[in-house]
Amino acid sequence: MTDTTLLSVEDITVDLPTPRGNLRAVDHVDLTVGAGRTLGVVGESGCGKTMLSRAVLQLLPKKAKLSGRVMFDGQDLLQLSPEKLRKLRGRSLAVVFQDPMTSLNPVLTIGTQLIETLQEHLELDMATATRRSIELLAAVGIPAPEQRLMQYPHQLSGGMRQRVAIAIALSCEPKLLIADEPTTALDVTIQAQILDLLAREQRRRHMAMILITHDLGVVAGRTDEVAVMYAGRVVERAPTPVLFKKMRMPYTEALLAALPKIDAAPHTPLPAISGRPPDPTRPLQGCSFSPRCRYAAGRCHTEKPSLAEAESREHLYACVHPIETG
């Protein structure tokens, strides 16, 4: 862990008991995020992205078993008391959830939710907290912010609700913001606005950010590094330009191929990834992606590859038959 490393996730494993047996949601994951840097975490639904973020936030289900270490700003989050964690979340460690309708309280006004956050963490008086709330709503692009303070979440559009959620997350100037699929429920034009807003605020505040998404296109121009997850494991990790130029993992290649191309003819079918992700309660002996991989052969079905270095220590991949790059 270097001086510039803000978050270090070390050998994190999350197990969940289910009626069908133990479900390994996160499988021995290591990640780091530097101060002021942006990490993209990419993968299909069910690959463990959200569960990894909840392990960082210490917001796992009650029966979940967590092992490993989560070092944030010099503190091991797994060793902190619930009270210290509560003070840390919102103040230094903030999150924007996938659906703003469920993350905002429907029976409290926008103003109440913002002002309470500021008073709890920054101990501001009512007048100062109200003034700051208006400034925050204006900063995230909400028109007539004074009027919006009096409104309830159901009176706002989906895009506006997500902007409010971002304003609440940014209200206490956090060191790390986790954005978990922040644009899933929004239409395409609003998606771009929300992502641009997050990127702008991240740069302006020199804040570290983890951007969780299923879409490689989202992370292309907005992250410094990308970690690709599959079946609870990180299967490829690299600086963003390197990943797009010299990806080695067939799963990363398949995710990229599934993106719509601007120059493609109308109604061109998108290449889907064949098959389905593995059942997390029935782990495979070999590589988890091998049943769906067009390169799979021999050892792929019997050995689980560990992360290995490509051309540099910054580019890691877990594959027996990596894609050969020129």
Helices and strands as residue ranges (DSSP letters): E 5-18, E 21-34, E 38-42, H 49-57, E 65-72, E 75-76, G 77-79, H 82-88, E 93-96, H 100-103, H 110-122, H 126-139, H 145-148, G 153-155, H 158-170, E 176-180, H 188-205, E 208-213, H 216-219, E 225-230, E 233-239, H 240-245, H 250-257, G 290-292, G 298-301, E 308-309, E 316-317
